[in-house]
Amino acid sequence: MRTNEASEGRGPGAVQEIVRRWFPGCPAVRPLGSGGFSGSPVWLVETAEGPFVLKAFAAAVARPRAAEVHRQMERARAAGVLEVPAVQRMAGGDTLAAAEGRLWEMIGFIDGAAIDQPQCEQMAAALSVLARLHAAFQAADDGHPSPAVDSRIVAARRMLARPWATRCVEVGSAEAGPGSLRWEVGQRLMAACAAVPRPDRFLHRIASLAPVVLSRQWVLRDIWSEHVLFSGDDVQRVAGIIDHHAAGLDTPATDLARLLGSWIEPEAVVSTWWTDRLAAYEAIRPLAGSVRRPVPFLAASGVIFGLDNWFRWTLEEGRQFGSISQVCKRIDRLVAALPAAREILEDWAQSRV
């Protein structure tokens, strides 16, 4: 993740004061140059014990919530899932440091790289790790609606109220020069409108869904291609699964859909594409039908509503992100997945008639 010292209001000296809570010496500290869009500061800390990552939770995250994230990470590692980053404790035993209005963590650095278009063997390796991770996490909590399904009902209603076609007209009449974030996203909005000219064919079905009760447990909720790192020495091996800050209680289908949705291919319109990829997961942790069945729907709708979020954040709310090119790359990947996602959702809606 790129960090901007000026915009964050801190340089290496200020960060070292936080680092010393874990490492009393003066280890080398520098901004970590890759990551996502959350805006949470991330720093690489090079110590005699090896490299670590200093990362801040979002400012709104309370200590009990952050502590639970760390408890689940440690639980997974204790169960042998060493692809989860190690959480470093301070001398007093705490894993969290409060500074500058945020909670900070120190975790082990994982040397690996994300792959945008993995081979089948790499997908299988990732899903095998995910199965082990789910098995290690908190036991099932039944009898509650799935937040993943609830969020899609809300998103469908919001998208029906603010269709992409309406946004296209507004973007076309707005003044924005080439190269600006608004202009770049506007071009991609028009491509999305062309790829999905009749989203109402499935949006009304999603919007009318009743809350779905599914088995819940601790899951990652934000596992996608950028958060699965493959080893540089063996590209068939998963080096780590990073960024657990969004984790919480939901159906395991949420993670399966999020990850496979980030790797979705045109062939995904065929049901066997999902069966073949889920086989690696189920070889370790068999899925109940109620968990397996919604995975394609959750993945495809995640593509649609993920794009809608980006359009709303950038075109309506005017949010700014550190890198226009990173934002455009993410949106481009979602737009490329739209034809398959649209077909999956249209078939899903038709099957519910």
C-alpha positions as CSV (number, residue, x, y, z in Angstrom):
1,M,0.0,0.0,0.0
2,R,1.4,3.4,-0.9
3,T,1.5,5.9,1.9
4,N,1.9,9.7,1.6
5,E,3.8,11.0,4.6
6,A,2.6,14.6,4.1
7,S,-1.0,13.7,3.8
8,E,-0.8,11.3,6.7
9,G,0.9,13.9,8.8
10,R,3.7,11.7,9.9
11,G,7.2,10.8,8.8
12,P,9.6,7.9,9.8
13,G,10.5,9.7,13.0
14,A,7.0,9.8,14.3
15,V,6.4,6.2,13.2
16,Q,9.5,5.0,15.0
17,E,8.0,6.2,18.3
18,I,5.2,3.7,17.7
19,V,7.6,1.0,16.5
20,R,9.6,1.3,19.8
21,R,6.6,0.0,21.7
22,W,7.5,-3.4,20.2
23,F,11.2,-2.9,19.4
24,P,13.0,-0.6,21.8
25,G,15.9,0.0,19.5
26,C,15.8,2.1,16.3
27,P,14.9,-0.3,13.5
28,A,14.8,0.9,9.9
29,V,11.3,2.0,8.9
30,R,10.0,2.9,5.5
31,P,6.5,3.1,3.8
32,L,5.4,-0.2,2.3
33,G,4.7,0.4,-1.4
34,S,1.9,-2.0,-2.2
35,G,-1.6,-2.7,-0.9
36,G,-5.2,-1.7,-1.1
37,F,-7.5,1.3,-0.9
38,S,-8.4,1.6,2.7
39,G,-6.0,4.4,3.5
40,S,-4.7,2.7,6.6
41,P,-1.0,3.6,7.0
42,V,1.4,0.7,6.4
43,W,5.1,0.6,7.1
44,L,7.8,-2.0,6.7
45,V,9.9,-2.4,9.9
46,E,13.3,-4.1,9.4
47,T,14.7,-5.5,12.6
48,A,17.4,-8.0,13.7
49,E,14.6,-10.5,14.2
50,G,13.4,-10.1,10.6
51,P,11.0,-7.8,8.7
52,F,7.6,-6.8,10.2
53,V,4.7,-4.7,9.0
54,L,3.3,-1.9,11.1
55,K,-0.3,-1.2,10.1
56,A,-3.1,1.0,11.5
57,F,-6.6,-0.1,11.8
58,A,-9.2,2.3,10.5
59,A,-9.8,5.2,12.9
60,A,-13.3,4.0,13.8
61,V,-12.2,0.6,14.9
62,A,-12.6,0.1,18.7
63,R,-10.1,-1.9,20.7
64,P,-12.5,-4.9,21.4
65,R,-13.1,-5.4,17.7
66,A,-9.3,-5.2,16.8
67,A,-8.5,-7.5,19.7
68,E,-10.9,-10.1,18.4
69,V,-9.3,-9.9,14.9
70,H,-6.0,-10.7,16.6
71,R,-7.4,-13.4,18.7
72,Q,-8.8,-15.2,15.6
73,M,-5.5,-14.8,13.7
74,E,-3.6,-16.3,16.7
75,R,-6.2,-19.1,16.9
76,A,-5.6,-19.9,13.2
77,R,-1.8,-20.0,13.6
78,A,-2.1,-22.2,16.7
79,A,-4.0,-24.6,14.5
80,G,-1.2,-24.7,12.0
81,V,-2.4,-22.2,9.4
82,L,1.0,-20.5,9.2
83,E,-0.1,-18.6,6.1
84,V,-1.8,-16.2,8.5
85,P,0.6,-13.4,9.5
86,A,2.0,-13.7,13.0
87,V,0.8,-11.1,15.4
88,Q,3.6,-9.5,17.4
89,R,3.1,-8.8,21.1
90,M,4.7,-6.0,23.1
91,A,6.6,-6.5,26.3
92,G,3.4,-6.3,28.4
93,G,1.6,-8.8,26.2
94,D,-0.7,-6.5,24.3
95,T,-0.9,-6.7,20.5
96,L,-2.4,-3.2,20.0
97,A,-0.8,0.2,20.4
98,A,-3.0,3.4,20.5
99,A,-1.4,6.4,18.8
100,E,-2.6,9.3,16.7
101,G,-6.3,8.4,17.1
102,R,-5.8,4.9,15.8
103,L,-4.9,1.4,16.9
104,W,-1.8,-0.1,15.4
105,E,-0.6,-3.7,15.0
106,M,2.8,-5.2,14.3
107,I,2.6,-8.4,12.2
108,G,5.1,-10.6,10.5
109,F,6.0,-9.7,6.9
110,I,5.0,-12.2,4.3
111,D,7.3,-12.4,1.2
112,G,5.0,-13.1,-1.7
113,A,3.1,-11.7,-4.7
114,A,-0.5,-11.5,-5.7
115,I,-1.5,-13.0,-9.0
116,D,-4.3,-11.5,-11.1
117,Q,-5.0,-14.5,-13.3
118,P,-3.8,-17.6,-11.5
119,Q,-3.7,-21.1,-13.0
120,C,-6.2,-23.7,-11.8
121,E,-3.5,-25.3,-9.6
122,Q,-2.9,-21.9,-7.9
123,M,-6.6,-21.4,-7.3
124,A,-6.7,-24.9,-5.8
125,A,-3.8,-24.1,-3.5
126,A,-5.5,-20.9,-2.3
127,L,-8.8,-22.6,-1.7
128,S,-7.1,-25.4,0.2
129,V,-5.6,-22.8,2.6
130,L,-8.9,-21.1,2.9
131,A,-10.5,-24.4,3.9
132,R,-7.9,-24.9,6.6
133,L,-8.4,-21.3,7.8
134,H,-12.2,-21.7,8.1
135,A,-11.7,-24.9,9.9
136,A,-9.4,-23.2,12.5
137,F,-11.7,-20.2,13.0
138,Q,-14.5,-19.7,15.5
139,A,-17.2,-22.4,15.6
140,A,-20.5,-22.0,13.7
141,D,-23.1,-19.5,15.0
142,D,-26.4,-20.6,13.5
143,G,-29.8,-18.9,13.4
144,H,-28.8,-15.4,12.1
145,P,-29.3,-13.8,8.7
146,S,-26.2,-13.6,6.5
147,P,-24.8,-10.1,6.3
148,A,-23.5,-10.9,2.8
149,V,-27.1,-11.5,1.5
150,D,-28.5,-8.6,3.5
151,S,-25.9,-6.2,2.0
152,R,-26.8,-7.3,-1.5
153,I,-30.5,-6.7,-0.9
154,V,-29.6,-3.1,0.2
155,A,-27.2,-2.7,-2.8
156,A,-29.8,-3.8,-5.3
157,R,-32.4,-1.4,-4.0
158,R,-29.9,1.4,-4.0
159,M,-28.8,0.6,-7.6
160,L,-32.5,0.5,-8.7
161,A,-32.9,4.0,-7.2
162,R,-29.7,5.3,-8.9
163,P,-29.3,3.3,-12.2
164,W,-26.0,3.4,-14.0
165,A,-27.8,4.9,-17.0
166,T,-28.8,7.9,-15.0
167,R,-25.2,8.3,-13.8
168,C,-24.0,8.1,-17.4
169,V,-26.1,11.1,-18.4
170,E,-24.8,13.1,-15.4
171,V,-21.2,12.2,-16.1
172,G,-21.6,13.1,-19.8
173,S,-22.8,16.6,-18.9
174,A,-20.2,17.2,-16.2
175,E,-16.9,19.1,-16.8
176,A,-14.0,16.8,-16.2
177,G,-10.8,16.7,-18.1
178,P,-9.0,13.5,-19.4
179,G,-6.7,12.0,-16.8
180,S,-8.8,13.2,-13.8
181,L,-10.3,10.5,-11.6
182,R,-13.9,11.6,-12.5
183,W,-13.2,11.4,-16.2
184,E,-11.4,8.0,-16.0
185,V,-14.2,6.5,-13.9
186,G,-16.8,8.1,-16.1
187,Q,-15.4,6.2,-19.2
188,R,-15.6,3.0,-17.3
189,L,-19.1,3.7,-16.2
190,M,-20.2,4.0,-19.8
191,A,-18.4,0.7,-20.6
192,A,-20.3,-0.9,-17.7
193,C,-23.6,0.4,-19.0
194,A,-22.9,-1.1,-22.4
195,A,-22.0,-4.5,-20.8
196,V,-25.1,-4.6,-18.6
197,P,-27.8,-2.7,-20.5
198,R,-30.7,-4.3,-18.5
199,P,-29.7,-4.8,-14.9
200,D,-33.3,-4.7,-13.8
201,R,-33.6,-8.2,-15.1
202,F,-32.0,-9.4,-11.9
203,L,-31.9,-6.4,-9.6
204,H,-35.6,-6.6,-8.8
205,R,-35.2,-10.2,-7.9
206,I,-32.3,-9.5,-5.5
207,A,-34.1,-6.5,-4.0
208,S,-37.1,-8.6,-3.2
209,L,-35.2,-11.4,-1.4
210,A,-36.0,-12.1,2.2
211,P,-33.1,-12.2,4.6
212,V,-31.4,-15.6,4.4
213,V,-30.5,-17.6,7.5
214,L,-27.2,-19.5,7.0
215,S,-24.6,-21.0,9.3
216,R,-22.2,-18.3,10.3
217,Q,-18.7,-18.4,11.6
218,W,-15.6,-16.2,11.7
219,V,-14.6,-15.5,8.1
220,L,-12.4,-12.9,6.3
221,R,-15.0,-11.1,4.3
222,D,-12.4,-9.3,2.2
223,I,-10.3,-12.1,0.7
224,W,-9.6,-11.3,-2.9
225,S,-6.8,-11.7,-5.4
226,E,-4.6,-8.9,-3.8
227,H,-4.8,-10.5,-0.4
228,V,-3.5,-13.9,-1.4
229,L,0.3,-14.0,-1.8
230,F,2.1,-16.7,-3.7
231,S,5.6,-17.7,-2.9
232,G,8.4,-16.4,-5.2
233,D,10.3,-19.7,-4.8
234,D,7.2,-21.9,-5.6
235,V,4.4,-20.2,-7.4
236,Q,2.1,-23.1,-6.6
237,R,2.4,-22.4,-2.9
238,V,0.4,-19.8,-1.0
239,A,2.9,-17.8,1.1
240,G,0.2,-16.0,3.0
241,I,-3.3,-14.5,3.3
242,I,-3.1,-10.9,4.4
243,D,-5.3,-8.1,5.7
244,H,-7.8,-9.6,8.3
245,H,-9.2,-6.3,9.4
246,A,-12.6,-6.8,7.7
247,A,-13.1,-10.3,9.2
248,G,-16.2,-11.1,11.2
249,L,-19.2,-13.5,11.4
250,D,-20.8,-14.5,8.2
251,T,-21.3,-17.6,6.0
252,P,-18.1,-19.2,4.5
253,A,-19.7,-18.7,1.1
254,T,-18.9,-15.1,1.5
255,D,-15.1,-15.8,1.4
256,L,-15.5,-18.4,-1.4
257,A,-17.5,-15.9,-3.5
258,R,-15.2,-13.0,-2.8
259,L,-12.1,-14.9,-3.8
260,L,-13.4,-16.7,-6.8
261,G,-15.2,-13.5,-7.9
262,S,-11.9,-11.7,-8.1
263,W,-10.6,-14.5,-10.4
264,I,-13.8,-14.9,-12.4
265,E,-13.4,-16.0,-16.0
266,P,-15.8,-16.1,-19.0
267,E,-16.1,-19.9,-18.4
268,A,-17.7,-19.2,-15.0
269,V,-21.1,-19.0,-16.6
270,V,-21.0,-22.9,-16.6
271,S,-21.8,-24.5,-13.3
272,T,-18.9,-26.9,-13.6
273,W,-16.4,-24.0,-13.3
274,W,-17.5,-23.5,-9.7
275,T,-17.7,-27.2,-8.9
276,D,-14.2,-27.8,-10.2
277,R,-12.7,-24.9,-8.2
278,L,-14.6,-25.7,-5.0
279,A,-13.4,-29.3,-5.1
280,A,-10.0,-28.2,-3.6
281,Y,-11.8,-26.6,-0.7
282,E,-14.2,-29.5,-0.2
283,A,-11.4,-32.0,-0.2
284,I,-10.5,-30.5,3.2
285,R,-13.8,-29.1,4.4
286,P,-17.0,-30.4,2.8
287,L,-19.7,-27.8,2.3
288,A,-23.3,-28.1,3.0
289,G,-25.5,-27.5,0.0
290,S,-26.9,-24.3,1.6
291,V,-23.4,-22.9,1.7
292,R,-22.2,-24.2,-1.7
293,R,-25.3,-23.1,-3.8
294,P,-25.1,-19.3,-3.2
295,V,-21.4,-19.0,-4.1
296,P,-21.9,-18.1,-7.8
297,F,-24.7,-15.7,-7.0
298,L,-22.7,-14.0,-4.3
299,A,-19.6,-13.8,-6.5
300,A,-21.5,-12.4,-9.5
301,S,-23.5,-9.9,-7.5
302,G,-20.3,-8.9,-5.8
303,V,-18.9,-7.8,-9.2
304,I,-21.9,-5.7,-10.0
305,F,-22.3,-4.1,-6.6
306,G,-18.5,-3.7,-6.2
307,L,-18.6,-1.6,-9.3
308,D,-21.6,0.3,-8.1
309,N,-19.7,1.2,-4.9
310,W,-16.8,2.5,-6.9
311,F,-19.1,4.6,-9.1
312,R,-20.8,6.0,-6.0
313,W,-17.6,6.7,-4.1
314,T,-15.9,8.5,-6.9
315,L,-18.6,10.1,-8.9
316,E,-21.1,11.0,-6.2
317,E,-19.2,11.2,-2.9
318,G,-16.0,12.6,-4.5
319,R,-13.8,10.3,-2.5
320,Q,-10.1,10.5,-3.3
321,F,-7.6,7.6,-3.4
322,G,-3.9,7.6,-3.4
323,S,-3.5,6.4,-7.0
324,I,-5.8,6.9,-9.9
325,S,-4.1,4.1,-11.8
326,Q,-4.7,1.7,-9.0
327,V,-8.4,2.6,-8.8
328,C,-8.7,2.3,-12.6
329,K,-7.0,-1.1,-12.6
330,R,-9.5,-2.4,-10.0
331,I,-12.5,-1.0,-11.9
332,D,-11.1,-2.4,-15.1
333,R,-11.0,-5.9,-13.6
334,L,-14.6,-5.6,-12.5
335,V,-15.7,-4.3,-15.8
336,A,-14.0,-7.2,-17.5
337,A,-15.9,-9.6,-15.3
338,L,-19.3,-8.0,-16.0
339,P,-20.4,-10.2,-19.0
340,A,-20.0,-13.4,-17.0
341,A,-21.5,-11.8,-13.9
342,R,-24.5,-10.6,-15.8
343,E,-25.1,-14.0,-17.4
344,I,-24.9,-15.8,-14.0
345,L,-27.3,-13.3,-12.4
346,E,-29.8,-13.4,-15.3
347,D,-29.8,-17.2,-15.2
348,W,-30.2,-17.1,-11.4
349,A,-33.2,-14.7,-11.7
350,Q,-34.8,-16.8,-14.4
351,S,-34.5,-19.9,-12.2
352,R,-36.4,-18.1,-9.5
353,V,-39.4,-17.4,-11.7
